[in-house]
């Protein structure tokens, strides 16, 4: 039983750099289906927003659902291998465990692919990460953070900030994603780090 804090982490652009994998998957989807999704514009949109919502706003309903489902299938082959661990992650998760706490990953990504990405970058579920909760977006993240008793949530988007605030968790925002510090602060983040390299020091100072 843990005696320290339960700390939630977002996945994409918080724990891992998923940009090469997302771009590769979008390219594969475009080549296979003709979907107009390849390029940096769609990459930026998906880093900021849920895949299903973004496709739903851009495309006819039947295309949006079909292309989103196929994206997730193609991600196994193209996206997972294009995923890299961001700096400071291993030290950050270790710091939580050293404090007697639990590390949970709460992400909007399709859970089987989230687990594949963690495995690919060497984060072992059950060792480095205690639990993974996928397909949580916005309010869904807040609900899971509440259910798990998370005291801290670490993420890179304004939606992550809002989820933490709704759950009553202390938010640690990182600028490794597409949102600069002023946007994260405007959403309500009072702690903003430029990477997880600084997280262990922050956690120790938190007490």
Wavefront OBJ file of the C-alpha trace (Angstrom):
o trace
v 0.000 0.000 0.000
v 1.363 3.411 -0.966
v 2.143 5.944 1.725
v 3.040 8.822 -0.583
v 1.201 10.820 -3.234
v -0.656 9.388 -6.189
v 0.767 11.276 -9.175
v -0.941 11.187 -12.550
v 0.939 11.805 -15.767
v -0.387 12.547 -19.216
v 1.324 10.506 -21.944
v 1.829 12.326 -25.260
v 4.334 15.177 -25.013
v 4.519 14.767 -21.230
v 6.164 11.356 -20.877
v 6.846 10.648 -24.548
v 7.550 12.555 -27.749
v 4.891 11.090 -30.019
v 5.294 13.549 -32.912
v 7.285 11.309 -35.295
v 4.885 8.428 -34.729
v 1.759 10.526 -35.223
v 3.156 12.022 -38.438
v 4.083 8.584 -39.752
v 0.618 7.245 -38.965
v -1.121 10.204 -40.584
v 1.007 9.662 -43.687
v 0.109 5.992 -43.797
v -3.580 6.788 -43.335
v -3.510 9.375 -46.127
v -1.725 6.982 -48.497
v -4.155 4.154 -47.794
v -7.481 5.994 -47.692
v -6.935 9.343 -49.383
v -7.915 11.120 -46.163
v -6.578 14.716 -46.184
v -4.730 14.322 -42.901
v -1.003 14.316 -43.650
v 1.148 17.220 -42.497
v 2.097 19.449 -39.606
v -1.300 21.151 -39.363
v -3.045 17.921 -38.404
v -0.154 16.910 -36.135
v -0.474 20.150 -34.192
v -4.252 19.724 -33.970
v -3.960 16.197 -32.593
v -1.400 17.250 -29.995
v -3.887 19.826 -28.763
v -7.121 17.865 -29.055
v -8.714 14.412 -29.040
v -8.467 12.436 -32.302
v -12.190 11.640 -32.541
v -13.263 15.205 -31.832
v -10.800 16.657 -34.334
v -11.761 14.239 -37.111
v -15.430 14.714 -36.214
v -15.179 18.461 -36.779
v -13.257 18.166 -40.038
v -14.907 15.290 -41.867
v -18.295 13.723 -42.611
v -19.407 11.438 -39.740
v -18.901 8.164 -41.626
v -15.421 9.179 -42.787
v -14.455 10.567 -39.388
v -15.281 7.344 -37.552
v -13.743 5.071 -40.173
v -10.539 7.089 -40.454
v -10.138 7.468 -36.683
v -10.514 3.722 -36.173
v -8.049 2.987 -38.949
v -5.603 5.524 -37.500
v -5.577 3.574 -34.238
v -4.941 0.327 -36.123
v -2.118 1.828 -38.167
v -0.628 3.363 -35.028
v 0.563 -0.055 -33.880
v 2.849 -0.338 -36.906
v 3.754 3.302 -37.507
v 3.082 5.290 -34.352
v 4.472 3.127 -31.587
v 7.948 2.743 -33.187
v 8.052 6.517 -33.662
v 7.641 7.208 -29.947
v 10.570 8.432 -27.837
v 10.999 8.959 -24.108
v 11.244 12.614 -23.106
v 14.080 13.859 -20.854
v 13.723 13.347 -17.113
v 10.912 10.798 -17.213
v 12.661 7.914 -15.478
v 13.903 10.177 -12.698
v 10.408 11.659 -12.323
v 8.670 8.311 -11.920
v 11.428 7.094 -9.634
v 11.019 10.187 -7.447
v 7.329 9.390 -6.945
v 8.126 5.821 -5.947
v 10.973 6.935 -3.703
v 8.406 9.100 -1.898
v 6.218 6.033 -1.358
v 3.715 7.101 -3.998
v 2.022 5.640 -7.055
v 2.509 6.603 -10.694
v -0.577 6.485 -12.903
v -0.830 7.411 -16.569
v -4.095 9.117 -17.527
v -4.272 9.768 -21.255
v -6.678 10.433 -24.094
v -4.830 7.850 -26.195
v -6.511 4.509 -26.969
v -5.414 2.430 -23.985
v -3.900 -0.569 -25.827
v -1.745 1.825 -27.863
v -0.810 3.790 -24.745
v 0.446 0.571 -23.185
v 2.352 -0.311 -26.352
v 4.023 3.109 -26.339
v 5.056 2.761 -22.700
v 6.504 -0.660 -23.388
v 8.348 0.635 -26.460
v 10.127 3.383 -24.502
v 10.977 1.059 -21.619
v 8.425 2.180 -19.026
v 7.257 -1.070 -17.475
v 3.656 -1.192 -16.283
v 3.724 -2.627 -12.781
v 7.232 -1.296 -12.123
v 7.849 2.192 -13.518
v 4.120 2.851 -13.933
v 1.556 1.438 -11.520
v -1.575 1.793 -13.658
v -2.660 3.059 -17.081
v -6.017 4.654 -17.899
v -6.593 5.355 -21.576
v -9.301 7.054 -23.614
v -9.726 9.670 -20.885
v -10.247 13.142 -22.289
v -11.072 16.408 -20.491
v -13.781 15.527 -17.940
v -12.850 11.850 -18.244
v -9.366 12.631 -16.972
v -10.806 14.524 -14.013
v -13.078 11.618 -13.103
v -10.199 9.148 -13.154
v -7.946 11.430 -11.124
v -10.709 11.676 -8.505
v -11.335 7.943 -8.502
v -7.624 7.220 -8.044
v -7.133 9.849 -5.344
v -4.494 11.691 -7.349
v -2.890 14.579 -5.489
v -0.841 15.766 -8.480
v -1.377 15.698 -12.232
v 1.368 16.417 -14.750
v 0.441 17.379 -18.306
v 1.137 19.672 -21.221
v -2.221 21.132 -22.317
v -4.813 23.566 -20.965
v -7.272 20.659 -20.913
v -4.881 18.829 -18.584
v -4.821 21.875 -16.331
v -8.604 22.064 -16.250
v -8.881 18.342 -15.512
v -6.519 18.656 -12.562
v -8.389 21.652 -11.177
v -11.738 19.861 -11.498
v -10.277 16.886 -9.640
v -8.780 19.035 -6.896
v -5.279 17.855 -7.835
v -2.190 20.047 -7.839
v -1.267 20.754 -11.447
v 2.266 20.618 -12.774
v 2.303 21.801 -16.375
v 5.203 21.129 -18.718
v 6.048 23.045 -21.886
v 7.334 20.003 -23.792
v 4.068 19.998 -25.758
v 2.568 22.591 -28.126
v 1.438 25.061 -25.454
v 3.817 27.728 -24.106
v 3.910 28.693 -20.447
v 1.573 31.726 -20.782
v -1.213 29.545 -22.222
v -0.820 27.004 -19.435
v -0.809 29.701 -16.769
v -3.871 31.321 -18.327
v -5.676 27.987 -17.977
v -4.905 27.974 -14.254
v -1.519 26.295 -13.850
v 0.561 27.841 -11.084
v 3.524 25.486 -11.554
v 5.032 25.323 -15.036
v 8.255 23.426 -15.782
v 10.152 23.344 -19.049
v 10.587 19.564 -18.729
v 10.266 16.667 -16.311
v 13.972 17.026 -15.564
v 12.915 19.489 -12.849
v 10.053 17.413 -11.462
v 11.975 15.444 -8.778
v 13.230 18.699 -7.241
v 9.689 20.122 -7.296
v 8.290 16.978 -5.674
v 10.902 17.011 -2.905
v 10.192 20.690 -2.199
v 6.458 19.932 -2.072
v 7.101 17.726 0.955
l 1 2 3 4 5 6 7 8 9 10 11 12 13 14 15 16 17 18 19 20 21 22 23 24 25 26 27 28 29 30 31 32 33 34 35 36 37 38 39 40 41 42 43 44 45 46 47 48 49 50 51 52 53 54 55 56 57 58 59 60 61 62 63 64 65 66 67 68 69 70 71 72 73 74 75 76 77 78 79 80 81 82 83 84 85 86 87 88 89 90 91 92 93 94 95 96 97 98 99 100 101 102 103 104 105 106 107 108 109 110 111 112 113 114 115 116 117 118 119 120 121 122 123 124 125 126 127 128 129 130 131 132 133 134 135 136 137 138 139 140 141 142 143 144 145 146 147 148 149 150 151 152 153 154 155 156 157 158 159 160 161 162 163 164 165 166 167 168 169 170 171 172 173 174 175 176 177 178 179 180 181 182 183 184 185 186 187 188 189 190 191 192 193 194 195 196 197 198 199 200 201 202 203 204 205 206 207
